[in-house]
Amino acid sequence: MLTLDHLVIAVADLDAAFADYASLGFTVIRGGEHQNGITHNVLVVLEDGAYLELIAFRTPEPGNRWSEVTHRAGEGFLDHALLPGDIDADVAAAQRRGLDIEDPVPGGRFRPDGARLDWKTARAPGSDVPFLCGDVTPRSLRVQEGDVRRHDNGVTGIRSLTVAVRDAAASRARYAALLGTGADAPIVEAEILGEPARAVTLPLGPATTVTLASPAGTGGALSEALAARGEGPVAAVFRASRDAGELDRRLTHGARLAIAAG
């Protein structure tokens, strides 16, 4: 079963993002520099194994969607990733189910302590579905364990994720091809982020859901996100020991994040 691996949030100043997320009660750690030398990151690792990647570009990277969105629309959500069991087998299975997704390609970064992390990623052309990120080196090198997963605000994991899409039915089919389930999940009329939408909710493992939401009107949060950043994550709710509501988007660097008890 594919589960949520991480959410990617673009930030302009990595040191400022580190301080701001720490002020919200998160334990923030330095991730390091990617092997391309263009991006570096800090991380918020959660008890359930998912994490936030706060990523900054040292220079623009033409042709890279994350770079183009960041330099066009500024800080905020960029993407989401799922954790495969065996990335090569999972990609092959998704391809057999009809998903247009590339074969896995290598990637990695260097931690501040000098440790090298290697992984493989696989991406579909559309940003409505997540990319896969499978570890080559032990996952504990990339997603650290222990006290770094404990947060003063009580957050333990990600309860739900909302993804803005242009066509809920088309995105459901693509997501289902990736997951291997959910093709018949009902599409309902609902109010999402204060805006009428057509939406479908799918499971990402035992404790997280993703809602694919297509706006039925204009002028709301979903419509604005699609216009500014294209399809992709637009909001997430953390699971915690106590409720804190929606977080200050000045401190989350544009990402719509909330903390809910339970």
N, C-alpha and C positions, 0 to 999 in steps of 0.2 A: 504494500500500500504506500502510495506517495503521500508525504506529509509536508507541512509548511517548513521550509528551511530558514528563509530570511526575507525581510523587507528591505528595499534599498531606498534611501532618502538622500537627495542631493543637498549639500550645504556649501555655502560660499567660503566659510572660514572654519576649518576643522577645530581649532583651539576654542573658538567661540561656541561651537556646537557641543564640544566636550563639556564645557562649563555650564551651558544652558541645560543639557540633559541631566547633568549631575544636580543642578538646582531643583529639578523636578523629582528628585529622589531616586534616580537610576544610578546604578554602578556602571561607570563607563570605562572602557579599557582601550588602549591603543592597538589598532589592528596592524598597521604598517603600510608599506608601499607595494603596489602591484608591480608585477614584473615588467609592465610596459613603461614604467617610470612616469606615467601621466597622472595616475590617480593614487590617492592614499585614503585611509579610512580610520574611523574609530567605531567600536562595537558596543552594543548593549545586549548581553547574552541572558536569556531567560531560563527559568527552571525547567520549562517543558522542552528545551533544546532548540527552540527557534531564537532568532536574534534580529536586531536592527543593525543594518550597516549604514552608517553616516559617511557618505563619500564625497570627496572634493576633488575637482580637476585642477591640476597645476597649470595646464594649458588646454585650449580646445583640441578636440580630436575629430577632425572632419570625417564624416561617414559613420561615426559612432552615435547610435540613437540617444544613449544616455547623455552624451556630450551635447548633442543638438538640442535636446529638451532642456537641459540645464541652462545653456547659454541663450536659449530663446525665452524660456518661461521662468527661470530662476529656481529658487529652492523649493523642495517638496518631493513628493513621491516620484520615483522613477520606475520601479519594477518590483516583482516578487519572484521568489525561487522556491521550488519544491526539492525535497531530498529523495533521491531514488534509492532503491535497494541495490540494484546493479544497473548503472546508467546505460551501458551498452545494450543490455537485454530490455530495459524499459523503453529506450528509444526505438529499438527494433519493433517492439510490440505496438507502440503508438503509431509507427509508420504503417504497420499492417492494418491498423484500425482506420487508416486514412488521413492521419494528421501529417501535414507538411511541416516536418521538423528536421533540422540538420543532424548529421551524425555528430557524436561528441568530439569536442576539440579541447586540447590541453590549456590550462591556465594556472595561475598561482600568484603568491605574493611572499614577501619577506617580513616576518615579524620584527618589532624593534629589538628583540633579543638575538636576532640573527637567524632564527629558525626559518627554514624554507617550507612553505606549504604548497602542495600540488593538488590540483583537482581537474575534473573534466566538466565542461558545460555543454548543453545542447539547447538550441533556441529555435522556435518557430518564427516565421516572418512577422506575424502579428503580435502586438504587445498586449492583446486581451488575455492571452494565456501566459503562464509563467515559464521561465526557463528552468532547466534541471541543473543542479549542482551536485556532482558526486565526488567524494573525496578519493584521492589516490594515496596521499599520506594519511595517517590516522586523523579522524574527525576531531579528536580532542585538541589537536594542534590548531585547527581553524576555529573551533567552537569550544572555548575553554570551559573547564568545569570548576567546581568548588565554590568558594565565597564570591567570585565574580558574578554568580547567578543569583545572588541575594540582593534585594533592593529595598531601600528604606521606605519606599512608597507602597510596599506590599505586593507589587506586580510579580506574578508567577508564570504567565504565558500569554499567548494571543488567543482570545476567544473567537473573534470574527474579523473578517476582512471584506471590504466592499470594493469591487472593481467596476469602474465605469466602462461600458461597452456601447457600441453603436447599434448592435443587433443582438438582443438577448438569446434568440433561438440559434443564431449562427455561432455565437460564442459558447453556448451550452454544448453544441455538437463538437466543437474543437476541444473544449475542456474535457468532455467525456471521452474523447478519443485518447487524450493524454492520460486520464485517470483509469480508463477501462471500466468506468461506471458512471451513471448519471444521465445517460442519453434521454431517459424518459422523465426526468425530474420536472415537476410542473412549473410553468411560467405563470406568474401571477401579476396582477395589477397592485401596486403598493406605493406608499410614500417612502422614498429613500432620501435621506438627508434633506427633508423638507420639500422634495420635488416629486411629482407623480412619475412613476416609472414602471416598466415591465422588468420583472426580476425573477431570477432563479437561484436557489441556494443549494450548494453542493458540499459534501464533507471533505475535509482535508485531514484525514486521520481521525482518531477517536474524540478529539476535544476542540477542534477548530473547524469553522465553516467559512466558505467564501460565497458571497452574493454577487452575481453578475447583474448589473443594473443598467438598463438602457432608458434614458430620459424620454418621457412622453410629451414634454413641452420644451420650453426654452427659459433661460435666465436663472436656473438653479445651480446648485453645486456640481451636479453631474454634468450638466451642459457646459458649464464654465471649465471644468476639468478637461472634458473632451476637446474643447476648442483650444485650450492653452497647452495641454500636455499630451493629448492623444489618449488612446485607450490604456488603461492600467489602473493600479490601486489608487483609491481616492480617500479611504478612511479605514481605520483599524481600531478595535476595542481590545484592551488588555483585560485579562483575568487577574483579580487581586483579592487580598483579604479584606479590603475596605473600598468603598466607592469614593471616587474623586471627580467623576464627571469628565467633561472635555478639557483637555489641557490647552494652555495658552499657546496659540500657534506662532507667536513671536519666539517662544522658547523651543518649540518643536521644529522650527525652521520651515514652516509652511505645511507640515504634515498634519492632517486632521486625525488626532489620536485622543482616545478617551480611556478612562480606567473605570471598570465596573466590578462590584463585589460578586463573589461566587465562583 
